[in-house]
């Protein structure tokens, strides 16, 4: 919800991919329908900061210039904020479990 409201404020539309495919869950599109971003969305709440990504989700952010990890902190609170991480910066995202294997 936070991500949808954020991008709507810029005039972009978000579409949930159901079921999630190709390593992402949400696409951000412009007014003409062109895909701008492919997001893996993870949220953390106060006191619960850990999360993991699948190998497919990590690969998307590394191989696709539109792929991003969208990390929403303080989910469900009025103070919710987000930050986007591309493939090069993804491992710097706070709370991300190390890649296995």
Secondary structure per residue as TSV (DSSP state, phi and psi in degrees):
chain	resnum	aa	ss	phi	psi
A	1	X	-	360.0	-44.1
A	2	X	H	-59.5	-45.8
A	3	X	H	-64.3	-42.8
A	4	X	H	-59.9	-47.0
A	5	X	H	-64.1	-39.9
A	6	X	H	-60.0	-52.9
A	7	X	H	-70.7	-30.7
A	8	X	H	-62.0	-33.0
A	9	X	T	-62.6	-21.5
A	10	X	T	-100.3	4.3
A	11	X	T	86.2	11.9
A	12	X	-	-98.1	155.9
A	13	X	E	-108.8	144.8
A	14	X	E	-111.9	145.8
A	15	X	E	-134.5	123.5
A	16	X	E	-72.8	133.9
A	17	X	E	-91.5	115.0
A	18	X	E	-129.1	115.1
A	19	X	E	-75.6	156.5
A	20	X	E	-55.3	136.9
A	21	X	E	-139.3	162.3
A	22	X	T	54.0	25.6
A	23	X	T	87.3	2.8
A	24	X	E	-133.8	164.1
A	25	X	E	-117.1	-23.2
A	26	X	E	-137.6	138.5
A	27	X	E	-113.8	139.1
A	28	X	E	-105.4	127.0
A	29	X	E	-125.9	151.2
A	30	X	-	-81.9	-176.8
A	31	X	T	-64.3	-23.5
A	32	X	T	-90.2	-2.0
A	33	X	-	93.3	3.0
A	34	X	-	-73.0	131.8
A	35	X	E	-73.1	124.7
A	36	X	E	-100.1	-41.5
A	37	X	E	-139.8	148.9
A	38	X	E	-119.8	114.6
A	39	X	E	-110.0	137.3
A	40	X	E	-99.4	118.5
A	41	X	E	-104.8	125.5
A	42	X	E	-127.8	143.6
A	43	X	E	-126.3	147.6
A	44	X	E	-127.0	148.8
A	45	X	B	-114.8	162.0
A	46	X	T	-54.7	126.5
A	47	X	T	86.5	-8.6
A	48	X	B	-131.8	89.5
A	49	X	-	-107.2	-5.7
A	50	X	-	-89.3	146.1
A	51	X	B	-159.8	164.9
A	52	X	-	-130.7	159.5
A	53	X	-	-118.7	147.1
A	54	X	-	-75.5	163.9
A	55	X	H	-59.8	-37.1
A	56	X	H	-65.8	-40.0
A	57	X	H	-65.9	-42.2
A	58	X	H	-63.8	-42.1
A	59	X	H	-64.1	-39.1
A	60	X	H	-58.7	-48.9
A	61	X	H	-64.2	-28.5
A	62	X	H	-84.0	-31.3
A	63	X	H	-100.6	-24.2
A	64	X	-	-109.5	119.8
A	65	X	T	-61.3	-17.1
A	66	X	T	-89.3	-12.4
A	67	X	E	-75.0	135.0
A	68	X	E	-146.7	150.3
A	69	X	E	-92.7	123.4
A	70	X	E	-105.4	108.9
A	71	X	E	-101.7	116.5
A	72	X	E	-103.3	121.6
A	73	X	E	-100.2	155.4
A	74	X	S	55.7	44.8
A	75	X	T	-54.5	136.4
A	76	X	T	83.5	-1.8
A	77	X	S	-110.0	160.7
A	78	X	T	-64.0	-17.2
A	79	X	T	-91.0	8.9
A	80	X	-	-55.0	137.2
A	81	X	E	-138.8	162.4
A	82	X	E	-137.5	162.1
A	83	X	E	-143.7	141.2
A	84	X	E	-100.9	138.5
A	85	X	E	-123.8	129.3
A	86	X	-	-86.5	-179.1
A	87	X	T	-59.3	-37.2
A	88	X	T	-71.0	-30.3
A	89	X	T	-102.2	-6.3
A	90	X	G	-56.2	-40.1
A	91	X	G	-67.6	-11.3
A	92	X	G	-88.8	-4.4
A	93	X	S	-65.6	127.9
A	94	X	T	-63.7	134.3
A	95	X	T	88.3	-7.7
A	96	X	B	-69.7	125.3
A	97	X	-	-66.2	144.0
A	98	X	-	-59.7	150.7
A	99	X	-	-69.7	133.3
A	100	X	-	-88.7	143.6
A	101	X	-	74.5	360.0
